[in-house]
Amino acid sequence: MSNVFIAFQKNEETRSIIEAILADNPDAVADDQPAMVKIDCPGRMVIRRSSIEELMGRDFDLQEMQIHLITLSGNIDETDDEFTLAWNQ
């Protein structure tokens, strides 16, 4: 099974996003570097708006992630509530 990944700039705004991704994807592993955080996950990664909102304490539009996004790998399936990365087979 191939990994999917997503990488964000390392800043105050992305802290809650990264925490939510790691909480919702138990197999995900964060590679914390000086200017970015890359998260690898085998097969599939789901990013939930509700989890991010809970940690941020405010409403969050998943499209806000684009501001802090560096790169990603995997096929994207996006709704208002979830952003999923997976390899379609």
Summary of the structure (lengths in Angstrom):
residues: 89
radius of gyration: 11.9
end to end distance: 10.6
largest distance: 36.8
contacts: 245
relative contact order: 0.28
helix: 31%
strand: 42%
